[in-house]
Amino acid sequence: MRLYLAPTDRHRSVTWVAALGAAASLALLTFGLPPIDLHPPWHHLGLMDPLCGGTRSARLTMEGDLAEAWRYNPLGIAAVLAAFATLGRAALGVVSGRWVDVHVRSTRTATRTLWTLAASTFIALWVRQQLIADLLVQQT
């Protein structure tokens, strides 16, 4: 893996997704939680998924309450930080004309390791969220 400066932004779609995520986070900070139920049907049956608590976690992250955000879902913190880091990268690129980029040399072993790590994290978060189902079904 290596970092380098590129003459163009090769990841514009990532920047746009980050901008949408940052806008959603700012809307949560400004207006609070959505007035509609965003939960999938299984949530009402007591089955949590890895994304449960993410909206509340993102709002709490924007409020600066990282401990409470972590309690609801660590992904909320990661999503907000990633969105604003990506926008920071975009701002630096626009100002300097050089874009921070990462080159990762892909090997079969690295790919397999990455997928194993992602699947393990996904399963661990799913179990974690199910263990705090009582917290997640509360309406705030």
SULTAKA-V814360 format. One record per residue. N is the residue number from 1. RES is the residue in one letter. PSI is psi as a letter, one per 30 degrees, with the letter a starting at -180 (999 if undefined). OMEGA is omega in whole degrees, -180 to 180 (* if undefined). D_LAST is the distance of its C-alpha to the last C-alpha in whole Angstrom. Layout:
BEGIN
N|RES|PSI|OMEGA|D_LAST / N|RES|PSI|OMEGA|D_LAST
END
This chain:
BEGIN
1|M|k|176|43 / 2|R|k|175|43 / 3|L|k|175|42 / 4|Y|l|178|44 / 5|L|k|-179|44 / 6|A|l|-180|45 / 7|P|f|179|46 / 8|T|l|176|43 / 9|D|j|-180|40 / 10|R|g|-176|40 / 11|H|h|-179|36 / 12|R|e|-179|35 / 13|S|e|177|33 / 14|V|e|178|31 / 15|T|e|179|31 / 16|W|e|177|30 / 17|V|e|178|27 / 18|A|e|178|26 / 19|A|e|177|26 / 20|L|e|178|24 / 21|G|e|178|21 / 22|A|e|178|22 / 23|A|e|177|21 / 24|A|e|179|18 / 25|S|e|178|17 / 26|L|e|177|18 / 27|A|e|177|16 / 28|L|e|179|13 / 29|L|e|-176|14 / 30|T|e|-171|16 / 31|F|f|-178|13 / 32|G|a|-179|10 / 33|L|l|180|8 / 34|P|k|-179|10 / 35|P|f|180|11 / 36|I|l|180|12 / 37|D|j|-180|12 / 38|L|f|-174|13 / 39|H|k|173|13 / 40|P|l|-177|17 / 41|P|e|-177|19 / 42|W|f|178|19 / 43|H|e|-178|15 / 44|H|f|174|15 / 45|L|g|179|18 / 46|G|g|179|17 / 47|L|j|-179|18 / 48|M|l|174|17 / 49|D|l|-176|18 / 50|P|f|-180|19 / 51|L|f|-179|17 / 52|C|k|-179|13 / 53|G|f|-177|11 / 54|G|e|-180|13 / 55|T|e|178|11 / 56|R|e|179|8 / 57|S|e|179|12 / 58|A|e|179|14 / 59|R|e|180|12 / 60|L|e|176|12 / 61|T|e|179|15 / 62|M|f|177|16 / 63|E|f|179|15 / 64|G|g|-179|17 / 65|D|i|-174|15 / 66|L|e|179|17 / 67|A|e|180|17 / 68|E|e|177|13 / 69|A|e|179|13 / 70|W|e|-180|16 / 71|R|e|-180|14 / 72|Y|e|179|12 / 73|N|j|179|15 / 74|P|f|179|18 / 75|L|f|178|19 / 76|G|e|178|16 / 77|I|e|-178|18 / 78|A|e|-179|21 / 79|A|e|-179|21 / 80|V|e|-180|20 / 81|L|e|179|23 / 82|A|e|-180|25 / 83|A|e|-178|24 / 84|F|e|174|25 / 85|A|e|179|28 / 86|T|e|177|30 / 87|L|e|175|29 / 88|G|e|176|31 / 89|R|e|180|34 / 90|A|e|180|34 / 91|A|e|178|35 / 92|L|e|179|37 / 93|G|e|180|39 / 94|V|e|-178|39 / 95|V|e|-174|41 / 96|S|f|-176|43 / 97|G|g|179|44 / 98|R|k|-174|43 / 99|W|k|176|40 / 100|V|k|-179|39 / 101|D|l|-180|40 / 102|V|k|174|40 / 103|H|k|178|42 / 104|V|k|177|42 / 105|R|j|-176|45 / 106|S|k|173|44 / 107|T|l|179|45 / 108|R|e|-179|45 / 109|T|e|-180|44 / 110|A|e|179|42 / 111|T|e|179|40 / 112|R|e|179|40 / 113|T|e|180|38 / 114|L|e|179|36 / 115|W|e|177|35 / 116|T|e|178|35 / 117|L|e|179|33 / 118|A|e|180|30 / 119|A|e|179|30 / 120|S|e|178|30 / 121|T|e|179|27 / 122|F|e|180|25 / 123|I|e|179|26 / 124|A|e|179|25 / 125|L|e|178|22 / 126|W|e|178|21 / 127|V|e|180|22 / 128|R|e|-178|20 / 129|Q|e|177|17 / 130|Q|e|180|18 / 131|L|f|179|19 / 132|I|g|-178|15 / 133|A|e|180|14 / 134|D|e|178|13 / 135|L|e|-173|10 / 136|L|f|180|10 / 137|V|f|177|9 / 138|Q|k|176|6 / 139|Q|k|176|4 / 140|T|999|*|0
END
